[in-house]
């Protein structure tokens, strides 16, 4: 009987935590960059990273999730029409990684990494 009561309390506490956690969903910055919607796919002017090196790097969404998070995109760095990047799940912030480049960020601040030894600080300029 005590074991059954203990299991009931444990299950009730777990369900209560689950309900509380789902009532406070993670913010967009915790998951990935958010676009205006399905019409933004292929739009390279909506998300532009303005960096300390004086350059701008547009992020062109290829696919978005149901809630509008950019899942895959093309990051235009001036090399052959852009580098394909993909959202990598992170605990806090976002990471978009592609061949030889990755972008780590939280909200409007990001670090653009070109390999292991070259990085530049950037901010997001939204249109």
N, C-alpha and C positions, 0 to 999 in steps of 0.2 A: 504494500500500500504506500509506504514512504517513497519507494522508487517511482511509483506512478505519479505521485504528487510532485516529486522532484523533476521528472520529465515534463510534466505539465507547466511548471514554473519556467523551466528552461525554454520550452517552445514558445510560451507566451512572451517571454522577454525577447526572444529572437524575432518574433513577428512584430513586436513593438518597435524594435530597433530598425527593422526593415521598413516599416511604415514611416518612421521618422526620417530615415535616410532618403527615401523616395520623395518625401515632401520638400526636401532641400536639395534639388538636383545640382550637380556640378555646373559651374558657370562655363560659358563658351570658351574662355581662355584656358580652362582646365582640360579641354578636350581637343580643340582644333579651331582653326579660323572659320568664322561664320560669314557666309555670303548673303546677298539679298534674296536669293532663291534660285529656282531652276533656270531663270533667264540669265543668270550671271555666268553660266558655263561658257567658256571660251572668251569671256570678257576680261581683257588684260588690264583694264584701267581701274577696276574696283579695289584691288589690293595691290599696293605698290610699296615696296620697302625702300625708304630713303636712308642712305647709309652715310657714315662719317667720312668715307672716302670720296664723297661728292657724287656718287652714282646712284641711280635708281634702278631697282630690280622688280619688275612686275611679276606677279604670281597669277597665272591664268588657270582657273579651275577646269578640270577635265571631268571629274565626278564629285558629287556631293552626297551627303547622307540625307535621310528623310528630314532632319531638322536644319539642314543647310550647312553643315560642316564640310569644309573642303577635305576630301579623302585623297584624291590624286590631283596633281596639277603640273603645269609646266612653269619652271622658274627661268625667266629670261635674264641671262647673265652676259649676253653679248656673244655667246658661242652657239653657232648653228641653230638658231631658232628656239633655244630653250632646253633645259634639262628636266627630264621627267622626275618628279619627286612624289613621295607617298607619305601619308600621315603614319607616324609610328606611335603607338599607344604609350603615354607617359602618365605618371601619377599626377603631376602638376605641370601646367604649361603645355606646350606643343613642340613636336619635332617633325619636320618634313625632311626626308633623306632621299638622296639620289646618288648617282654615280659621281664620286669625288666631291660632293657638296652636301651640306646639311644645314638646316636652319633651326635653331633652338630659340624658343620665345615664351614670353608670358605677357598676355594682353597686348599692348602696342609696342613693347620692347622686344628686340630679337638680336641674336648673334648669328651672322652668316659665316659659315666655315667653308673655306676652300681648301680641303685637305687638312692634315694634322697641324700645320704650322702657320696657317694664315686665316685670320678671322677679322671681321669688321662689325661694329655695333650699328644697329639699324632701328628705325621706328617705322610703324605702319602709317602710311598716308592713305586715307580712304576717300573715294570720290563721292 
